[in-house]
Amino acid sequence: MTDLWDDLLSCLHLSPVDDVDQSANGDIRVFEGGNQQLEYHRIFGGQILAQFLRAARLTCPDKAVKSLHTVFAREGQADARVRYEVTLHHAGRSFATLTIIARQDLKVVATAAICMHVPEDGPDRQTIDEVPALLGADHRIDLGLIPWETRSADDLDATTAGPPQFELWMRTPSVDPVLAPALAAYATDLTLIGTALRPLEGFSQRGNGTAFTSAVTSHTLWFHRPFRTDQWLLLRQRSPLMAHGRSFGLGDLITEDGALVASYAQEALLRLPH
């Protein structure tokens, strides 16, 4: 776990690129990031989400990301660094808006539209279902790409049918809270397709490329409140729809004491054999 954890953290430290002609490109800032070294030599989409958030925060360090909408254009390759071209469209006292293009060798891997906000005082209300008690250590599971402790009562690797719902407790090692949005975004990209597959007897999330074909096409996150990932968080997911070769999933990120801190949605290509 330590190697994958350290590998991920190193990917979150983006390097500024200074060879940008500002007169030609306008208010553009460019960063580069390394990639996780995974067995299948492709870039995990969660890494791109996390690096988008880090590039936004480096561009506007006085504001927090309010929302991120990402569209994945093509598969990224792990043997080439990703270049993040940030265009700052507006930076006011309260809000900032920017777009980011992620490229490898001039090819667009993904694009993002991001809104940032300075936290303000105001009414504080939420309406969510009650949060269950934290599962014990006997419910630990291994999700492979997530290099920290995770617990669940359900098994997305099981091929028996179940409801299109999934709850996952997670907690990272001790880490700077400024990285919390990026680490949370990374985690939200992994299990929504598996959640959508649960009602289908004979299928599980491990069948991609053999029993079915899947790929995330777009992913959106909204951040509601500050939080830490080195304290327990519940990912509560559901998939209300699968149609026309696509799946759709929704999720909430909730603290152990019941505070809703983020929400997310994902659409993915999901082709099953006829």
C-alpha positions in Angstrom: 0.0 0.0 0.0 2.8 2.4 0.9 4.3 2.4 -2.6 1.0 3.1 -4.3 0.2 5.8 -1.7 3.5 7.5 -2.2 3.2 7.2 -6.0 -0.2 8.9 -5.9 1.0 11.7 -3.6 4.0 12.4 -5.9 1.5 12.7 -8.8 -0.4 15.5 -6.9 2.7 17.7 -6.9 2.4 19.4 -10.2 5.3 21.4 -11.7 4.8 24.8 -13.4 5.8 25.1 -17.0 7.5 28.4 -17.8 7.7 28.2 -21.6 4.2 29.6 -22.2 3.9 32.7 -24.4 1.4 34.7 -22.4 1.0 37.4 -25.1 -0.2 34.8 -27.5 -2.2 32.6 -25.2 -3.8 35.1 -22.8 -4.2 34.3 -19.1 -3.0 30.7 -19.4 -1.0 28.8 -16.8 0.5 25.4 -17.5 1.5 22.6 -15.2 2.8 19.1 -15.7 2.2 16.0 -13.6 3.6 12.5 -13.5 1.6 9.4 -13.7 1.0 6.4 -11.5 2.9 3.3 -12.6 0.1 0.8 -12.9 0.2 -2.7 -14.3 -2.0 -1.9 -17.4 0.1 1.1 -18.4 -2.9 3.4 -18.8 -3.8 6.4 -16.7 -6.6 5.9 -14.2 -9.2 8.6 -14.6 -9.1 9.3 -10.9 -5.6 10.5 -11.3 -6.7 13.0 -13.9 -9.5 14.3 -11.7 -7.1 14.7 -8.8 -4.6 16.6 -10.9 -7.3 18.9 -12.4 -8.1 19.9 -8.8 -4.5 20.5 -7.9 -4.0 22.7 -11.0 -7.0 24.7 -10.2 -5.9 25.3 -6.6 -2.4 26.2 -7.7 -3.9 28.8 -10.1 -6.3 30.3 -7.4 -4.8 29.5 -4.0 -7.1 31.9 -2.2 -10.3 29.9 -3.2 -11.6 26.4 -2.9 -13.1 24.3 -5.7 -16.8 24.4 -5.7 -17.5 22.2 -8.7 -15.6 20.2 -11.3 -17.0 18.8 -14.5 -14.7 16.6 -16.5 -15.1 15.0 -20.0 -12.7 12.3 -20.9 -11.7 12.4 -24.6 -9.3 9.5 -24.9 -7.3 7.0 -22.9 -4.1 8.4 -21.3 -0.8 6.6 -21.5 1.3 6.2 -18.4 4.6 6.6 -20.1 4.1 10.3 -21.0 3.6 13.2 -18.5 0.3 15.1 -18.6 0.4 18.8 -19.4 -2.4 20.8 -17.8 -3.3 24.1 -19.6 -5.3 26.3 -17.3 -7.3 29.2 -18.7 -8.5 31.6 -16.0 -11.7 33.2 -17.3 -12.7 35.2 -14.2 -11.2 35.8 -10.7 -13.4 38.0 -8.5 -13.5 38.5 -4.8 -15.9 35.6 -4.3 -15.8 33.4 -7.3 -13.4 32.2 -10.0 -14.1 30.2 -13.2 -11.5 28.4 -15.2 -11.1 25.6 -17.8 -8.3 23.1 -18.1 -7.1 21.0 -21.0 -5.1 17.9 -20.2 -2.8 16.9 -23.0 -0.3 14.2 -23.9 1.8 14.8 -27.1 -0.6 17.6 -28.2 -3.6 15.1 -28.0 -6.4 16.1 -25.6 -6.9 13.4 -22.9 -9.6 15.3 -20.9 -11.1 18.7 -20.4 -12.5 20.3 -17.2 -14.7 23.2 -16.3 -14.1 24.4 -12.7 -15.8 26.9 -10.4 -14.1 28.1 -7.3 -15.4 30.0 -4.3 -14.3 31.8 -1.2 -16.2 30.2 1.8 -19.0 32.5 3.1 -21.3 32.5 6.2 -24.9 31.6 5.6 -27.7 29.2 6.5 -26.5 25.6 7.0 -29.0 22.8 6.4 -28.9 19.3 4.9 -31.4 16.5 4.3 -29.9 13.0 3.9 -30.6 9.5 5.1 -29.1 8.5 8.5 -25.5 7.5 8.3 -24.9 3.9 9.6 -22.3 3.0 12.2 -18.8 2.6 10.9 -18.1 -1.0 9.9 -15.5 -2.9 11.9 -12.1 -4.0 10.7 -13.6 -7.4 9.7 -15.2 -5.6 6.7 -11.9 -4.5 5.2 -11.8 -4.9 1.5 -9.1 -4.4 -1.2 -10.0 -2.2 -4.1 -6.6 -2.3 -5.7 -6.2 1.2 -7.0 -7.3 2.8 -3.7 -4.1 2.8 -1.5 -5.7 3.3 1.9 -8.1 1.5 4.2 -11.6 0.7 2.8 -14.5 -1.1 4.4 -17.8 -2.4 2.9 -20.5 -4.9 3.6 -20.9 -5.6 -0.1 -18.5 -7.1 -2.7 -18.4 -5.5 -6.1 -16.4 -8.5 -7.3 -19.3 -10.9 -6.6 -21.2 -12.0 -9.7 -24.5 -12.5 -7.8 -27.2 -10.0 -8.5 -27.9 -7.2 -6.0 -29.4 -3.7 -5.8 -27.6 -0.9 -7.8 -26.3 0.6 -4.5 -22.9 0.5 -2.8 -21.6 2.0 0.5 -17.9 2.3 1.1 -16.0 3.6 4.2 -12.6 5.0 3.6 -9.8 6.7 5.5 -6.4 7.7 4.1 -3.1 7.9 6.1 -2.4 11.3 7.7 -2.2 13.9 5.0 -2.3 17.6 4.5 -6.0 18.6 4.3 -5.3 20.8 1.2 -5.1 17.5 -0.7 -8.5 16.2 0.5 -10.5 17.3 -2.6 -8.0 15.7 -4.9 -7.8 12.4 -2.9 -11.6 12.2 -2.6 -12.1 12.8 -6.3 -9.6 10.1 -7.1 -11.7 7.6 -5.0 -15.0 8.6 -6.5 -13.9 7.4 -10.0 -13.5 3.7 -9.2 -16.7 2.0 -8.2 -19.7 3.6 -9.9 -19.6 1.3 -12.9 -19.4 -1.7 -10.5 -22.4 -0.2 -8.7 -24.4 0.0 -12.0 -23.5 -3.7 -12.7 -24.8 -5.1 -9.5 -28.3 -6.0 -10.7 -26.9 -8.1 -13.5 -26.4 -11.8 -12.6 -23.1 -13.1 -13.7 -21.3 -9.7 -14.0 -18.9 -7.9 -11.7 -16.6 -4.9 -11.9 -13.6 -7.1 -12.7 -15.1 -8.2 -16.1 -14.0 -5.1 -18.0 -12.3 -6.0 -21.2 -13.6 -9.6 -21.0 -17.2 -9.9 -20.0 -18.0 -6.3 -21.0 -16.4 -3.0 -22.1 -16.5 0.1 -20.0 -14.9 3.5 -19.9 -15.8 6.7 -18.0 -17.0 9.5 -20.3 -17.7 12.3 -17.9 -17.4 12.9 -14.1 -18.7 15.7 -12.0 -18.1 16.7 -8.4 -19.5 19.3 -6.1 -17.7 20.2 -2.9 -20.0 21.5 -0.1 -18.0 21.7 3.0 -14.3 21.4 4.1 -13.3 17.9 5.2 -10.3 15.6 5.8 -9.6 12.3 4.2 -7.6 11.0 7.1 -10.8 10.8 9.1 -13.5 8.3 8.2 -15.7 9.1 5.2 -18.7 7.2 3.7 -19.1 7.0 -0.1 -22.8 6.3 -0.6 -23.6 5.4 -4.2 -26.5 4.4 -6.4 -27.0 3.9 -10.1 -30.6 4.8 -11.2 -30.1 4.1 -14.9 -28.4 1.9 -17.5 -29.4 2.5 -21.1 -28.2 2.9 -24.7 -24.8 1.4 -23.9 -24.2 3.8 -21.0 -24.4 3.7 -17.2 -25.2 6.6 -14.9 -24.3 6.8 -11.2 -24.6 9.2 -8.3 -22.8 9.4 -5.0 -22.4 11.4 -1.8 -19.4 11.8 0.5 -20.4 11.9 4.1 -18.3 12.2 7.3 -18.7 9.7 10.2 -20.7 12.3 12.2 -23.2 12.8 9.3 -22.0 15.9 7.5 -22.5 15.9 3.7 -19.3 17.3 2.3 -19.4 16.4 -1.4 -21.5 14.9 -4.1 -20.6 13.4 -7.5 -22.1 11.9 -10.7 -20.6 9.9 -13.5 -21.6 8.7 -16.9 -19.7 5.8 -18.5 -19.7 3.7 -21.6 -21.0 0.2 -20.7 -21.3 -2.3 -23.5 -22.5 -5.7 -22.7 -22.6 -8.8 -25.0 -25.9 -9.2 -26.9 
